[in-house]
Amino acid sequence: MLALASAARAGDQGDPEQSCDGNTFQMVECLKAKTAQWDKRLNIAYQQALKDAVPAQRDPLRAAQRLWVQYRDANCLYYGMGEGTIARLDAGECMRSMTETRAKELEGLGHQ
């Protein structure tokens, strides 16, 4: 579990700074809080991407985002179905890292 906590900490790059140490419950709750912060950032970036897109790009962006959410949720569910308490941490880190990656991707649209 300590290795996973370190991995979770290392992947944050400052957003947010808080490390996810403690017992399993505390670590899962910390990952949920980080995911919520990244999700908020993702939603802001998504709305900005829609606003900045030319009209022909908006429907494909909406479709891609819906499919991405379905994929993220299904992918992270897979990790959550593993054995033991580590599965909860794996699923939480999956949600956090995938949400962070997508938020950064959407923030980069239009800056290419």
C-alpha positions in Angstrom: 0.0 0.0 0.0 2.8 2.4 0.7 4.1 2.0 -2.9 0.7 2.9 -4.2 0.5 5.9 -2.0 3.8 7.0 -3.3 2.7 6.4 -6.9 -0.5 8.4 -6.2 1.6 11.3 -4.8 4.1 11.2 -7.6 1.5 11.5 -10.3 -0.1 14.6 -8.9 2.5 17.1 -9.9 1.0 19.8 -7.6 -2.7 19.4 -8.4 -3.4 19.0 -5.5 -0.4 18.9 -3.3 -1.9 16.8 -0.6 -0.5 13.2 -0.3 -2.7 10.2 0.1 -1.2 8.6 3.2 -3.0 6.8 5.9 -5.2 3.7 6.2 -7.1 2.3 3.2 -10.2 4.3 3.9 -8.2 7.6 4.2 -6.3 6.8 1.0 -9.5 6.1 -0.9 -11.2 9.2 0.3 -8.1 11.3 -0.6 -8.2 9.8 -4.1 -11.9 10.7 -4.4 -11.2 14.3 -3.4 -8.3 14.6 -5.9 -10.5 13.1 -8.6 -13.3 15.6 -7.8 -10.8 18.4 -8.2 -9.6 17.1 -11.5 -13.2 16.5 -12.6 -14.0 20.1 -11.9 -11.0 21.2 -13.9 -12.0 18.7 -16.7 -15.5 20.2 -16.9 -14.2 23.7 -17.1 -11.8 22.7 -19.9 -14.6 20.8 -21.7 -17.0 23.8 -21.6 -14.2 26.0 -22.9 -13.3 23.5 -25.7 -17.0 23.4 -26.8 -17.1 27.2 -26.8 -13.8 27.5 -28.8 -14.7 24.7 -31.3 -16.0 25.5 -34.7 -19.6 24.4 -35.1 -18.7 21.3 -37.0 -16.5 20.1 -34.2 -19.0 20.5 -31.3 -21.1 17.3 -31.9 -18.0 15.1 -32.4 -16.5 16.6 -29.2 -19.7 15.9 -27.2 -19.8 12.3 -28.6 -16.1 11.8 -27.8 -16.6 13.1 -24.2 -19.6 10.8 -23.6 -17.7 7.8 -24.9 -14.6 8.8 -22.9 -16.6 8.9 -19.6 -18.1 5.5 -20.4 -14.6 4.1 -21.1 -13.1 5.6 -17.9 -15.9 4.3 -15.7 -15.7 0.8 -17.2 -11.9 0.7 -17.2 -11.7 1.8 -13.5 -14.5 -0.6 -12.6 -12.3 -3.4 -13.8 -9.6 -2.4 -11.3 -12.2 -2.1 -8.6 -13.3 -5.7 -9.1 -9.9 -7.1 -8.1 -9.2 -8.9 -4.9 -8.5 -7.4 -1.5 -8.5 -3.8 -0.3 -5.8 -2.9 -2.9 -8.5 -3.0 -5.6 -10.2 0.0 -4.0 -7.0 1.9 -4.2 -6.3 0.8 -7.8 -9.8 1.9 -8.8 -9.4 5.2 -7.1 -6.0 5.9 -8.7 -7.4 4.8 -12.1 -10.2 7.4 -11.8 -7.8 10.1 -10.6 -5.2 9.5 -13.2 -7.6 9.1 -16.2 -9.5 12.3 -15.2 -6.3 14.2 -14.8 -5.1 13.1 -18.2 -8.3 14.0 -19.9 -8.5 17.4 -18.2 -5.0 18.2 -19.4 -5.9 17.0 -22.9 -8.9 19.2 -23.1 -7.0 22.1 -21.7 -4.5 21.7 -24.5 -7.1 21.9 -27.3 -6.7 25.0 -29.3 -3.1 25.5 -28.1 -1.7 23.1 -30.7 
